[in-house]
Amino acid sequence: MTALLSTRDLVVGYEGRTVLDGLDLDLPADTFTVIVGPNACGKSTLLRTMARLLTPRRGAVLLDGAAIRDLPTRDVARRLGVLPQSPLVPEGITVADLVGRGRQPYQRWWRQWSAEDGRAVEEAMRLADVAGLADRAVDTLSGGQRQRVWIAMTLAQDTDALLLDEPTTYLDLAHQVEVLDLLHRLRAERGRTVVAVLHDLNQAARYAGHLIAMRDGAVVAAGEPREILTADLVRDVFGLDCVVVPCPVSGAPLVVPALTQTSAVPAATPATAGVPVGDA
Amino acid sequence: MTTPVPGTDSRDLALAAPAKGAIPARSGQQVQDQRRGPRGAGRGVLRVGAAVAVPFRWRPVVLALVLFVLLCLAVVVSLSLGTPYVAPVDVVRSLSGAGTPYDLVVRDLRLPRAVLAAVAGAAFGVAGTLIQSVARNPLASPDVIGVTQGAGLAPTIALTSGAAAVLVAPAALLGGLAAAVLVFALGARHGLAAQRFVLAGVAVAFAFRALIEVVMLTADPIDGLRAQIWLIGTLAGKGWSEAAWIAGTLAVLLPVLLWAGWALRSSTLDDDTARGIGLRPVARRIGLAGTGVLAAAMVTAQVGAVDFVALVAPQVARRLARTERPPLLCAALLGALLLVLADLGARRLLAPTQLPAGVLTAAIGGPYLIFVLLRTRGRRS
């Protein structure tokens, strides 16, 4: 396992509060890595720091062994694509134009377009399945389509690695699966290194080749989901009692929250299904 | 759901691949001619050798040509109207150096002022476009971010204290730039983020406005009135030297403006996205806002606060060009056209009384902006 992205003794914080305190981490190349953890565990902070959107107080992020801070941001943009959590859609911009913005690191103000740009944009739109929307205004699209357009923009950047901060948030289940399938294909068919922060543990287990579980700014466990995702880990990381069973469809670990006092109450559960509910 | 499920195993990949059929090029997929440039109707690429390639859309290019023709017509009309009336044919002959009896009126009396109007209008259009893009607000203009008030305070003091007239313009320029520096300093802590920029600007504008009023109220009423006319903005009695200062500033800024036209393209992206594609958004904003403020301070120093042009020109140009951001060249040409017409009206409407052009720009530009807003509402969802 070779690491494309690593962190060394990374310390990151906001105004007095330290979020990550001396984190050492290696993200394997050619792998779909998913970072999970409870709210405020520092997973987005980690991703944003690796994407150079945040400047660490101490330590370094290494891209192929070189400190990312010392590389020109344009060069980094040719090797590392970033999709922030909720990017702002420029008013009235067309899909093709927004995807074309991904070619920025290859362009200069006197050479704003090349045949290579055209090829990369077409390819990115095709991969993300938005070619049919090319002339539509992005702000008229649905959330799922929009997210695919943003992913297409980062694909047009033609980078080895792609970092995504909660790419499925605000999408319905079908669109979540669509986006995750696309990321999976990028990894499987294009050999891209994909790193995403996800909220849904079961989706993480199903799609990740490498899972990183974080709590309080530290990595609790990292490895293949089938090896590390256990009931103990979920209790440890999320403070949730659960049962982990193999998923009937994919065989990946499936996290099912255990019955609690409150969740046992509804009348529809099998145990109480036949009991008449006294109302009259 | 029959879609094969990707798992954590490389064995699953063979199954996953055909699921959506994305990798084999889809039959029937139109692969466009890549020499054509960015995809979409009505576009082209300007190429100069192998080194220069600038994609453009036809609509803004045609709009710019139309605006330029209209501007030339407006200048000719402006040169012909007045006392004495000069027929447009004679105006053109006089301008071409044919030697007519009207040379004095056309070339020496009216032309300097018309050229000043065009140049000042263009500078306001450029300043408005740049400032609005950084402020991310179509209502931002030099007076919203305090440059106008800064440029107004120094001349108000000069005009009411009997200082030499030659000091007025340099004082205004320094005042405008000082206000801009203050706004930048207040906004810098948050990377000159849009809201912070506007907020700092509004605060500085109010502070300078209050100082102007203090100076006006304590001054001799006649001096106060002169200062008031300067503040509204007038082109009366101005000409070549003011035009040269503004045109010189624009000429010096030209390389920066070429860059700005390109940088504006990405100014609508949020900072994280911009950094992700290898931009430095804060440096970009400082460059764009600095250029806009420089143009605004210079033009305000020369002709006063005719800055409604800066508010209207970019927005109207954007709607006419149907682009997602104001096109810089079109905004400049539209600003020029607007100010030439406004100054013509200022000269002629209540002749021989001259109105300040600033009154007319608001009177023409305001209703037109409303008209364009109403007309384009609903075309885009």
Interface residues (C-beta under 8 A of the other chain):
Chain A: R48 A51 R52 L53 T73 R74 D75 V76 A77 R78 G81 V82 L83 P84 P87 L88 P90 E91 G92 I93 T94 A96 D97 G100 R101 G102 Q104 P105 W109 W110 R111 Q112 W113 S114 A115 D117 G118 R119 V121 E122 R126 L127 D129 A131 A134 D135 A137 D139 T140 M153 T154 Q157 D181 H184 R185 A188 E189 A205 R206 Y207 A208 G209 E224 P225 R226 V249 S250 G251 A252
Chain B: T3 V5 P6 G7 T8 D12 L13 A16 A17 A19 K20 A22 I23 A25 R26 Q29 V31 Q32 Q34 R35 R36 G37 P38 R39 G40 A41 V45 A51 V52 A53 V54 P55 L258 W259 G261 W262 A263 R265 S266 T268 L269 D270 D272 T273 R275 G276 I277 G278 L279 R280 T323 E324 R325 R380 S381
